[in-house]
Amino acid sequence: MLAFNFLSHHVEGSIFFMAPLTFLFSINIFLFIYIFLKKDFESNLVIAFKHIGLLIFAYGMFGTLVGFLQMFDALESMKEAVPLPLISGGVKVALLNVLYGAGYFCLSQVGYITLKIISKKKG
């Protein structure tokens, strides 16, 4: 059930924005595992891990702004009164990108803090 919602959210939130978010987060997961297994907590990979997390958040915000612009363009082109469920559905879809971007960013930050705590204990 959760996997089905995850996939449907990717389609709703525009695959052009949601797929790169998930791809970048996957890179961060593999980078975390690599750093953890190699016990290389002082390398530039830790900084790259942090910056990829920031990129994920920024890309989610960018996707949301593009979604809002598309929604407002569509609303502007309508000649009749627009029902509220149509507007709220557009806002929901536009906010999916920032929701996933912020969620992935928070998880990346938890990973970064974990790596920093481990490096302090090793050093």
C-alpha contacts under 8 A as a table, 3 or more apart, distances in Angstrom:
res1	aa1	res2	aa2	distance
1	M	4	F	5.12
1	M	5	N	6.41
2	L	5	N	5.15
2	L	6	F	6.11
3	A	6	F	4.96
3	A	7	L	6.23
4	F	7	L	5.23
4	F	8	S	6.15
5	N	8	S	5.02
5	N	9	H	5.95
6	F	9	H	5.22
6	F	10	H	6.37
7	L	10	H	5.06
7	L	11	V	6.46
8	S	11	V	5.10
8	S	12	E	6.09
9	H	12	E	4.95
9	H	13	G	5.82
9	H	96	L	7.17
10	H	13	G	5.32
10	H	14	S	6.28
10	H	15	I	5.62
10	H	18	M	5.35
10	H	19	A	6.96
11	V	14	S	5.39
11	V	15	I	5.35
11	V	18	M	7.86
12	E	15	I	7.60
12	E	93	V	6.11
13	G	17	F	7.16
13	G	18	M	6.34
13	G	93	V	5.37
13	G	94	A	6.53
13	G	95	L	7.92
13	G	96	L	5.56
13	G	97	N	6.07
14	S	17	F	5.63
14	S	18	M	6.12
15	I	18	M	5.01
15	I	19	A	5.35
16	F	19	A	6.06
16	F	20	P	6.95
17	F	20	P	5.77
17	F	21	L	6.49
17	F	59	Y	7.59
17	F	60	G	7.27
17	F	63	G	5.79
17	F	97	N	6.95
18	M	21	L	5.11
18	M	22	T	6.33
18	M	60	G	7.95
18	M	97	N	6.40
18	M	100	Y	7.86
19	A	22	T	5.20
19	A	23	F	6.03
20	P	23	F	4.83
20	P	24	L	5.95
21	L	24	L	5.29
21	L	25	F	6.19
21	L	56	I	5.83
21	L	59	Y	7.20
21	L	60	G	7.06
21	L	100	Y	7.60
21	L	101	G	6.57
22	T	25	F	5.03
22	T	26	S	6.07
23	F	26	S	5.02
23	F	27	I	6.31
24	L	27	I	5.02
24	L	28	N	6.30
24	L	52	I	7.00
24	L	56	I	6.61
25	F	28	N	4.91
25	F	29	I	6.25
25	F	52	I	7.94
25	F	53	G	7.41
25	F	56	I	7.19
25	F	104	Y	6.40
25	F	108	S	7.82
26	S	29	I	5.01
26	S	30	F	6.31
27	I	30	F	5.21
27	I	31	L	6.01
28	N	31	L	4.92
28	N	32	F	6.01
28	N	49	F	5.98
28	N	52	I	6.86
28	N	53	G	7.34
28	N	108	S	7.15
29	I	32	F	5.12
29	I	33	I	6.29
30	F	33	I	5.10
30	F	34	Y	6.05
31	L	34	Y	5.00
31	L	35	I	6.09
31	L	45	L	7.52
31	L	49	F	6.72
32	F	35	I	5.22
32	F	36	F	6.01
32	F	49	F	7.24
32	F	111	G	7.06
33	I	36	F	5.04
33	I	37	L	5.99
34	Y	37	L	5.28
34	Y	38	K	6.01
35	I	38	K	5.27
35	I	39	K	5.73
35	I	40	D	5.40
35	I	41	F	6.43
35	I	45	L	7.28
35	I	46	V	7.42
36	F	39	K	5.02
36	F	40	D	6.97
36	F	41	F	7.44
36	F	115	L	7.58
37	L	40	D	7.98
40	D	43	S	5.90
41	F	46	V	6.59
41	F	115	L	6.43
41	F	116	K	7.25
41	F	118	I	7.62
41	F	119	S	5.39
42	E	46	V	6.97
42	E	119	S	7.06
43	S	46	V	5.98
43	S	47	I	7.61
44	N	47	I	5.13
44	N	48	A	6.24
45	L	48	A	4.82
45	L	49	F	5.99
46	V	49	F	4.96
46	V	50	K	6.41
46	V	112	Y	7.22
46	V	115	L	7.62
47	I	50	K	5.13
47	I	51	H	6.26
48	A	51	H	5.05
48	A	52	I	6.03
49	F	52	I	5.30
49	F	53	G	6.45
49	F	108	S	7.67
49	F	112	Y	7.13
50	K	53	G	5.19
50	K	54	L	6.52
50	K	108	S	7.05
50	K	109	Q	6.99
50	K	112	Y	6.22
51	H	54	L	4.95
51	H	55	L	6.14
52	I	55	L	4.90
52	I	56	I	6.18
53	G	56	I	5.09
53	G	57	F	6.56
53	G	104	Y	7.25
53	G	105	F	5.05
53	G	108	S	5.43
53	G	109	Q	7.05
54	L	57	F	5.21
54	L	58	A	6.23
54	L	105	F	6.51
55	L	58	A	5.05
55	L	59	Y	5.96
56	I	59	Y	5.22
56	I	60	G	6.21
56	I	101	G	5.52
56	I	102	A	7.82
56	I	104	Y	7.02
56	I	105	F	6.27
57	F	60	G	5.11
57	F	61	M	6.33
57	F	98	V	7.17
57	F	101	G	4.54
57	F	102	A	5.44
57	F	104	Y	7.44
57	F	105	F	5.62
58	A	61	M	5.09
58	A	62	F	6.18
58	A	101	G	7.49
59	Y	62	F	4.94
59	Y	63	G	6.13
59	Y	101	G	7.06
60	G	63	G	5.08
60	G	64	T	6.28
60	G	97	N	4.75
60	G	98	V	4.44
60	G	99	L	7.50
60	G	100	Y	6.93
60	G	101	G	4.47
60	G	102	A	7.26
61	M	64	T	5.07
61	M	65	L	6.30
61	M	97	N	6.82
61	M	98	V	5.10
61	M	101	G	7.26
62	F	65	L	5.16
62	F	66	V	6.27
63	G	66	V	5.14
63	G	67	G	6.07
63	G	94	A	7.60
63	G	97	N	5.69
63	G	98	V	7.20
64	T	67	G	4.92
64	T	68	F	6.16
64	T	94	A	5.03
64	T	95	L	5.70
64	T	96	L	7.38
64	T	97	N	5.49
64	T	98	V	5.84
65	L	68	F	5.12
65	L	69	L	6.22
65	L	94	A	7.57
66	V	69	L	5.09
66	V	70	Q	6.21
66	V	94	A	7.93
67	G	70	Q	5.16
67	G	71	M	6.11
67	G	93	V	7.50
67	G	94	A	4.67
67	G	95	L	7.96
68	F	71	M	4.99
68	F	72	F	6.07
68	F	90	G	7.78
68	F	91	V	7.11
68	F	94	A	5.78
69	L	72	F	5.21
69	L	73	D	6.08
70	Q	73	D	5.09
70	Q	74	A	6.22
71	M	74	A	5.17
71	M	75	L	6.21
71	M	90	G	6.03
71	M	91	V	7.75
71	M	94	A	7.93
72	F	75	L	4.94
72	F	76	E	5.93
73	D	76	E	5.10
73	D	77	S	6.30
74	A	77	S	5.31
74	A	78	M	6.70
75	L	78	M	5.42
75	L	82	V	7.42
76	E	79	K	7.79
78	M	81	A	7.73
78	M	82	V	7.55
82	V	86	L	7.00
82	V	87	I	7.44
83	P	86	L	5.59
83	P	87	I	6.89
84	L	87	I	5.15
84	L	88	S	6.16
85	P	88	S	5.09
85	P	89	G	5.93
86	L	89	G	5.18
86	L	90	G	6.33
87	I	90	G	5.14
87	I	91	V	6.31
88	S	91	V	5.03
88	S	92	K	6.10
89	G	92	K	5.06
89	G	93	V	6.28
90	G	93	V	5.21
90	G	94	A	6.11
91	V	94	A	5.03
91	V	95	L	6.12
92	K	95	L	5.25
92	K	96	L	6.51
93	V	96	L	5.40
93	V	97	N	7.88
94	A	97	N	6.53
94	A	98	V	7.97
95	L	98	V	5.45
95	L	99	L	6.13
96	L	99	L	5.02
96	L	100	Y	6.18
97	N	100	Y	5.38
97	N	101	G	5.97
98	V	101	G	4.87
98	V	102	A	5.80
99	L	102	A	5.28
99	L	103	G	6.08
100	Y	103	G	5.00
100	Y	104	Y	6.00
101	G	104	Y	5.25
101	G	105	F	5.98
102	A	105	F	4.91
102	A	106	C	6.09
103	G	106	C	5.18
103	G	107	L	6.34
104	Y	107	L	5.13
104	Y	108	S	6.10
105	F	108	S	4.97
105	F	109	Q	6.11
106	C	109	Q	5.03
106	C	110	V	6.26
107	L	110	V	5.08
107	L	111	G	6.32
108	S	111	G	5.00
108	S	112	Y	6.14
109	Q	112	Y	4.89
109	Q	113	I	6.06
110	V	113	I	5.18
110	V	114	T	6.09
111	G	114	T	5.00
111	G	115	L	6.21
112	Y	115	L	5.11
112	Y	116	K	6.23
113	I	116	K	5.04
113	I	117	I	6.12
114	T	117	I	5.16
114	T	118	I	6.18
115	L	118	I	5.16
115	L	119	S	6.10
116	K	119	S	5.04
116	K	120	K	6.26
117	I	120	K	5.20
117	I	121	K	6.38
118	I	121	K	5.13
118	I	122	K	6.21
119	S	122	K	5.10
119	S	123	G	6.02
120	K	123	G	5.14
